Amino acid sequence: MAARLHICMTCKAGLPVEEGQACIGAKLWAAIAALPVPEGVTVLPVDCLSACNTGASVALSKPGAWGYVYGRMTEENAADILAGAAAYARTLDGLVPWRERPVIFRKQSIARIPPLEA
């Protein structure tokens, strides 16, 4: 099954958003949606990842694998996020070797979540 890259669409990263302006999460979603999606990755918008103080946030998951939540993402990180999602999709267990992770994923990890038991 494909890896899922969840993008928090409503994230304001704890910052005020002027009326009529897009929040940082919506900007991140737009930047990612404008790029080609890697093979084995499905990109899904979500309303909230509850990482508001470390937003904008993204999460990676797939059945039987470790999951991850990453924060402090910006639209400038879109290509690196997709590269990290592609590396994750190629694993069986969700564990991407440290040096194969984009730097943004090495430095901005919020949580690693154990796989659900079958």
Residue pairs with C-beta under 8 A, 6 or more apart in sequence:
1 62
1 63
2 40
2 41
2 42
2 62
2 89
3 40
3 41
3 42
3 60
3 61
3 62
3 65
3 85
3 88
3 89
4 41
4 42
4 44
4 59
4 60
4 61
4 62
5 32
5 41
5 42
5 43
5 44
5 58
5 59
5 60
5 81
5 82
5 85
6 44
6 45
6 46
6 49
6 58
6 59
6 60
6 61
7 25
7 28
7 29
7 32
7 43
7 44
7 45
7 46
7 56
7 58
8 25
8 28
8 46
8 47
8 48
8 49
8 51
8 55
8 56
8 57
8 58
9 25
9 26
9 29
9 45
9 46
9 47
10 23
10 25
10 26
10 47
10 48
11 23
11 24
11 25
11 28
11 48
11 49
11 51
11 52
11 55
11 56
11 57
12 23
12 24
12 25
12 52
12 55
13 23
13 24
13 25
13 52
13 54
13 55
13 56
13 72
14 52
14 53
14 55
15 24
17 23
22 30
24 55
24 56
24 74
24 75
25 55
25 56
25 57
27 56
27 74
27 75
28 56
28 58
28 73
28 74
28 75
28 77
28 78
29 45
30 75
31 75
31 76
31 78
32 43
32 78
32 81
32 82
33 43
34 78
35 78
35 79
35 82
36 82
37 43
37 82
38 82
38 83
38 85
38 86
38 89
39 86
39 89
40 86
40 89
40 90
41 82
41 85
41 86
41 89
43 85
46 59
49 55
49 57
49 58
49 59
49 69
51 57
51 69
51 71
51 110
54 71
54 72
54 110
55 71
55 72
55 73
56 71
56 72
56 73
56 74
57 69
57 70
57 71
57 73
57 110
58 69
58 70
58 73
58 81
59 67
59 68
59 69
59 70
60 67
60 68
60 70
60 84
60 85
60 88
60 94
61 67
61 68
61 113
62 88
62 89
62 94
63 115
63 116
64 92
64 93
64 115
64 116
64 118
65 88
65 91
65 92
65 93
65 94
65 95
65 115
66 93
66 94
66 95
66 112
66 113
66 114
66 115
67 94
67 112
67 113
67 115
68 88
68 94
68 105
68 109
68 111
68 112
68 113
69 109
69 110
69 111
69 113
70 81
70 84
70 104
70 105
70 108
70 109
70 110
71 108
71 110
72 108
73 81
73 104
73 108
77 104
80 102
80 103
80 104
80 105
81 102
81 104
83 102
84 96
84 101
84 102
84 104
84 105
87 96
87 100
87 101
87 102
88 94
88 96
93 115
94 115
96 105
98 106
